[in-house]
Amino acid sequence: MLQKMVAVSLYVTGRLPSMYDDPLTFRPERWLRESRKDGEKPLAFSHLPFGFGPRMCIGRRVAELEMQLLISQMLQRFDLEPCDQPPPDLLQLVLTRPKDPVKVKLVDRQPATT
């Protein structure tokens, strides 16, 4: 029996000009509904980090909630500032990750004065 395997690289598809305007620019607002032009929808299946359908990651909802909670708590308490280092090289394995540690400073926020 002949079996075929299909592998999709999120790193590559996330940088295709046919999928995204200016794909190499960091623009997280591109995912907000308010930033889209009237009637414009994102391309279906253009970003599937957890898979899709019956074989989708069962931990997707928990992972997304955990990420949102962690990020919101960090941003309430700290300002994130980049350290003086060039952008990291990426290492392609099963998951894409930085080749070397990414350094950031967590700077305590000053309480707002009223």
HUKA-V284752 format. One line per field, one symbol per residue. phi: phi as a letter, one per 30 degrees, with the letter a starting at -180 (. if undefined). psi: psi as a letter, one per 20 degrees, with the letter a starting at -180 (. if undefined). burial: # if it has 9 or more other ideal C-beta (glycine too) atoms within 8 Angstrom, else .. A space follows every 10 residues. Layout:
phi: ???
psi: ???
burial: ???
This chain:
phi: .dcbbccccd ddddcdddcb dhddcdbddd dddddddeid bddeidbbdc iaidcdedce dddddddddd ddddddcbcc bdddadeddc ccbdcdbddb eccbcccedd ddcc
psi: ppqqppppoh gghijphihq pmhipomhih iphhiqqpip qqppkiomhj aqbhjqpijg gggggggggg ghhghhhqpp pqrnqrqqqq oobhqprqhr qppqpoppqp qpp.
burial: .........# #.##.#..## ..#....... .....#.... .......... .....#...# ..#....... ...#...#.# .......#.# .....#.#.. .......... ....
